[in-house]
Amino acid sequence: MAVLIDKSTRLIVQGLTGREGTFHAKAAQTYGTNVVGGVTPGKGGTTHEGWPVFNTVADAVKATGANASVIFVPPPGGADAVMEAADAGLDLAVCITEGIPVIDMMKAMSFLKGRPGEKKMRLIGPNCPGLITAGQAKAGIIPGHICKPGRVGIVSKSGTLTYEAIHQLTGNGLGQTTCIGIGGDPVNGTNFVECLEMLLPDPETQGIVMIGEIGGDAEVKAAEYIKASKTKKPVVGFIAGRTAPPGRRMGHAGAVISGGNDTAEFKVEALRAAGIHVADSPAALGDEMLKAMKG
């Protein structure tokens, strides 16, 4: 049982004909993902690397039966690409684009909420590495060769630390189910709690790695959710940015300490209070999960 993406996913690429879109579409197809086409306005009716290209997402959905999209569109058009994907009726969109203005994403998120009774699209990102279900399919930039089908789900704000956790879990034989990079922007489509709502009930996911960082309160809410769920599945957490000075953005647009429950220290204590195994270093994530699953 996969979360969000599997062998049946029919994926289109918004921005297919650009350099990044082309490279990662090829990588997804090589991994086994069913990439069915792409969207580049003005190039509809052509083909690119063997895929049909469409002017709009709606045209692509109608012609290919696509149910998911991965977005490689420059920042000024990123939020519009998200809204277009939702308007076309897709189940899932994964927005890789970094640098989308916060006000644009606020408009996009308002659009995604839709009207009562209207079908809603799941958005992963923006400013994220995407997601991968090990051995089945991927949408985004997570390298498939480090993944191995297994027992641990990952949800993370950090792209590179996602790869690090994947590599360690592959190395110690635990492997992965679905790995979700939610991104580090202040306004994003899917948060920690929403990912946990999918991963905790998944019978194949026997443990979860959760990687957070300074800024915001998403990790604290996730800890509260895990504690309230009374789950027996081990959860290993890591909070990046322990040495970051207050008031200075560190890497991600949302990683700013304002003082209070958004510091690394506060979040670490919240995780521990919820029974989460906290790794002191990202290099210890795999060992901590192995220890937690044995214990």
C-alpha positions as semicolon CSV with decimal commas, in nm:
position;residue;x (nm);y (nm);z (nm)
1;M;0,000;0,000;0,000
2;A;0,170;0,318;-0,119
3;V;0,100;0,674;-0,010
4;L;0,015;0,938;-0,274
5;I;0,206;0,784;-0,566
6;D;0,246;0,429;-0,701
7;K;0,277;0,227;-1,021
8;S;-0,073;0,329;-1,131
9;T;0,006;0,704;-1,119
10;R;-0,013;0,879;-1,455
11;L;0,223;1,176;-1,428
12;I;0,254;1,488;-1,641
13;V;0,535;1,744;-1,616
14;Q;0,451;2,115;-1,616
15;G;0,756;2,275;-1,774
16;L;0,856;1,953;-1,951
17;T;1,056;2,120;-2,228
18;G;1,281;2,315;-1,991
19;R;1,617;2,178;-1,881
20;E;1,508;2,070;-1,532
21;G;1,174;1,936;-1,650
22;T;1,339;1,724;-1,918
23;F;1,612;1,588;-1,692
24;H;1,380;1,485;-1,410
25;A;1,107;1,353;-1,641
26;K;1,367;1,115;-1,785
27;A;1,483;1,017;-1,437
28;A;1,124;0,949;-1,328
29;Q;1,055;0,736;-1,633
30;T;1,379;0,542;-1,584
31;Y;1,272;0,473;-1,225
32;G;0,948;0,320;-1,352
33;T;0,708;0,613;-1,322
34;N;0,438;0,630;-1,588
35;V;0,517;0,974;-1,733
36;V;0,245;1,038;-1,992
37;G;0,325;1,387;-2,125
38;G;0,402;1,745;-2,043
39;V;0,277;2,102;-2,056
40;T;0,453;2,404;-2,207
41;P;0,228;2,688;-2,326
42;G;0,284;2,761;-2,693
43;K;0,433;2,420;-2,770
44;G;0,112;2,220;-2,774
45;G;0,089;1,963;-3,051
46;T;0,463;1,893;-3,054
47;T;0,656;1,607;-2,898
48;H;0,957;1,628;-2,667
49;E;1,182;1,330;-2,598
50;G;0,897;1,112;-2,718
51;W;0,631;1,266;-2,494
52;P;0,333;1,466;-2,623
53;V;0,336;1,832;-2,524
54;F;0,018;2,029;-2,449
55;N;-0,061;2,397;-2,408
56;T;-0,264;2,349;-2,090
57;V;-0,296;2,098;-1,806
58;A;-0,663;2,051;-1,896
59;D;-0,564;1,944;-2,248
60;A;-0,304;1,705;-2,107
61;V;-0,551;1,547;-1,866
62;K;-0,811;1,503;-2,137
63;A;-0,566;1,338;-2,378
64;T;-0,362;1,124;-2,137
65;G;-0,581;1,053;-1,835
66;A;-0,315;1,201;-1,608
67;N;-0,396;1,217;-1,237
68;A;-0,079;1,384;-1,105
69;S;0,165;1,657;-1,204
70;V;0,515;1,762;-1,111
71;I;0,586;2,134;-1,158
72;F;0,915;2,274;-1,290
73;V;0,795;2,627;-1,368
74;P;0,996;2,946;-1,291
75;P;0,895;3,128;-0,969
76;P;0,681;3,403;-1,128
77;G;0,448;3,141;-1,277
78;G;0,473;2,878;-1,004
79;A;0,154;2,960;-0,816
80;D;-0,043;2,990;-1,143
81;A;0,085;2,644;-1,241
82;V;-0,044;2,505;-0,911
83;M;-0,386;2,661;-0,961
84;E;-0,402;2,539;-1,321
85;A;-0,330;2,184;-1,205
86;A;-0,609;2,206;-0,948
87;D;-0,852;2,356;-1,199
88;A;-0,784;2,065;-1,435
89;G;-0,902;1,817;-1,173
90;L;-0,575;1,647;-1,084
91;D;-0,554;1,449;-0,759
92;L;-0,195;1,551;-0,684
93;A;0,053;1,822;-0,778
94;V;0,415;1,831;-0,665
95;C;0,570;2,177;-0,695
96;I;0,950;2,173;-0,699
97;T;0,990;2,546;-0,776
98;E;1,185;2,751;-0,524
99;G;1,136;3,124;-0,473
100;I;0,761;3,158;-0,536
101;P;0,648;3,481;-0,363
102;V;0,459;3,413;-0,040
103;I;0,165;3,630;-0,147
104;D;0,131;3,422;-0,466
105;M;0,120;3,099;-0,264
106;M;-0,139;3,248;-0,029
107;K;-0,362;3,309;-0,331
108;A;-0,295;2,958;-0,460
109;M;-0,378;2,796;-0,125
110;S;-0,701;2,995;-0,106
111;F;-0,786;2,870;-0,455
112;L;-0,706;2,511;-0,359
113;K;-0,954;2,520;-0,071
114;G;-1,223;2,555;-0,336
115;R;-1,595;2,558;-0,281
116;P;-1,795;2,329;-0,047
117;G;-1,834;1,985;-0,203
118;E;-1,575;2,056;-0,472
119;K;-1,297;1,803;-0,533
120;K;-0,971;1,919;-0,378
121;M;-0,620;1,857;-0,507
122;R;-0,333;1,752;-0,280
123;L;-0,031;1,982;-0,317
124;I;0,322;1,885;-0,209
125;G;0,560;2,181;-0,187
126;P;0,657;2,427;-0,319
127;N;1,035;2,449;-0,271
128;C;1,058;2,077;-0,210
129;P;1,230;1,765;-0,348
130;G;0,899;1,594;-0,415
131;L;0,816;1,237;-0,319
132;I;0,900;0,879;-0,399
133;T;0,740;0,545;-0,323
134;A;1,039;0,312;-0,322
135;G;1,043;0,068;-0,611
136;Q;0,725;0,209;-0,767
137;A;0,724;0,573;-0,877
138;K;0,858;0,919;-0,808
139;A;0,762;1,280;-0,875
140;G;1,037;1,532;-0,818
141;I;1,412;1,527;-0,773
142;I;1,475;1,256;-0,511
143;P;1,741;1,024;-0,657
144;G;1,586;0,682;-0,709
145;H;1,909;0,483;-0,694
146;I;1,951;0,539;-0,318
147;C;1,603;0,405;-0,240
148;K;1,510;0,050;-0,149
149;P;1,157;-0,083;-0,083
150;G;1,118;-0,137;0,288
151;R;0,939;-0,045;0,608
152;V;1,002;0,323;0,695
153;G;0,818;0,634;0,577
154;I;0,988;0,973;0,572
155;V;0,843;1,323;0,596
156;S;1,087;1,612;0,582
157;K;1,126;1,985;0,532
158;S;1,481;1,941;0,402
159;G;1,566;1,792;0,064
160;T;1,927;1,698;0,136
161;L;1,843;1,554;0,477
162;T;1,571;1,347;0,311
163;Y;1,835;1,194;0,087
164;E;2,060;1,137;0,389
165;A;1,785;0,953;0,577
166;I;1,699;0,745;0,270
167;H;2,064;0,649;0,221
168;Q;2,101;0,542;0,584
169;L;1,779;0,338;0,584
170;T;1,887;0,164;0,266
171;G;2,229;0,096;0,416
172;N;2,097;-0,062;0,734
173;G;1,842;-0,278;0,552
174;L;1,523;-0,105;0,670
175;G;1,443;0,058;0,335
176;Q;1,153;0,294;0,271
177;T;0,783;0,299;0,186
178;T;0,696;0,655;0,078
179;C;0,928;0,953;0,133
180;I;0,768;1,298;0,123
181;G;0,961;1,626;0,107
182;I;0,713;1,893;0,213
183;G;0,946;2,190;0,157
184;G;1,057;2,473;0,382
185;D;0,849;2,769;0,266
186;P;0,621;2,955;0,512
187;V;0,315;2,863;0,301
188;N;0,305;2,510;0,167
189;G;0,045;2,265;0,050
190;T;0,083;1,968;0,285
191;N;0,219;1,980;0,640
192;F;0,364;1,725;0,880
193;V;0,031;1,631;1,038
194;E;-0,134;1,570;0,701
195;C;0,154;1,341;0,602
196;L;0,131;1,156;0,933
197;E;-0,242;1,107;0,874
198;M;-0,146;0,910;0,562
199;L;0,166;0,729;0,689
200;L;0,049;0,614;1,033
201;P;-0,244;0,402;0,902
202;D;-0,034;0,253;0,620
203;P;0,025;-0,114;0,714
204;E;0,355;-0,133;0,524
205;T;0,496;0,171;0,704
206;Q;0,625;0,032;1,033
207;G;0,827;0,334;1,137
208;I;0,852;0,704;1,048
209;V;1,141;0,948;1,020
210;M;1,037;1,313;1,063
211;I;1,290;1,585;0,980
212;G;1,207;1,941;1,082
213;E;1,387;2,268;1,135
214;I;1,369;2,599;1,316
215;G;1,086;2,841;1,238
216;G;0,710;2,799;1,264
217;D;0,524;2,551;1,483
218;A;0,458;2,264;1,240
219;E;0,687;2,023;1,426
220;V;0,520;2,099;1,760
221;K;0,176;2,032;1,610
222;A;0,309;1,707;1,464
223;A;0,440;1,601;1,804
224;E;0,102;1,674;1,961
225;Y;-0,069;1,471;1,688
226;I;0,162;1,173;1,737
227;K;0,111;1,183;2,113
228;A;-0,269;1,198;2,074
229;S;-0,267;0,914;1,819
230;K;-0,115;0,673;2,074
231;T;0,059;0,504;1,783
232;K;0,282;0,206;1,855
233;K;0,493;0,275;1,547
234;P;0,834;0,422;1,635
235;V;0,897;0,778;1,516
236;V;1,247;0,921;1,489
237;G;1,285;1,297;1,467
238;F;1,556;1,550;1,393
239;I;1,543;1,930;1,415
240;A;1,791;2,123;1,201
241;G;1,923;2,469;1,292
242;R;2,016;2,437;1,658
243;T;2,293;2,698;1,626
244;A;2,096;2,949;1,419
245;P;2,079;3,304;1,560
246;P;1,732;3,455;1,623
247;G;1,585;3,671;1,347
248;R;1,806;3,545;1,067
249;R;1,673;3,328;0,786
250;M;1,869;3,006;0,753
251;G;1,834;2,834;0,415
252;H;1,460;2,795;0,383
253;A;1,229;3,093;0,363
254;G;1,036;2,967;0,665
255;A;1,342;2,899;0,882
256;V;1,340;3,212;1,096
257;I;1,341;3,207;1,476
258;S;1,114;3,475;1,619
259;G;1,146;3,345;1,976
260;G;0,922;3,099;2,155
261;N;0,801;2,764;2,030
262;D;0,985;2,792;1,698
263;T;1,336;2,736;1,839
264;A;1,520;2,406;1,794
265;E;1,535;2,352;2,171
266;F;1,160;2,394;2,217
267;K;1,084;2,161;1,927
268;V;1,325;1,893;2,048
269;E;1,158;1,895;2,390
270;A;0,813;1,874;2,228
271;L;0,922;1,572;2,024
272;R;1,068;1,397;2,327
273;A;0,754;1,470;2,532
274;A;0,552;1,294;2,261
275;G;0,766;0,980;2,285
276;I;0,956;1,050;1,964
277;H;1,317;0,929;1,945
278;V;1,526;1,239;1,874
279;A;1,852;1,207;1,683
280;D;2,120;1,455;1,790
281;S;2,275;1,447;1,443
282;P;2,137;1,372;1,095
283;A;2,412;1,109;1,072
284;A;2,232;0,911;1,346
285;L;1,886;0,891;1,185
286;G;1,929;0,538;1,049
287;D;2,083;0,401;1,369
288;E;1,810;0,562;1,580
289;M;1,537;0,406;1,366
290;L;1,703;0,065;1,373
291;K;1,733;0,088;1,753
292;A;1,372;0,208;1,791
293;M;1,231;-0,073;1,574
294;K;1,426;-0,336;1,770
295;G;1,326;-0,187;2,101
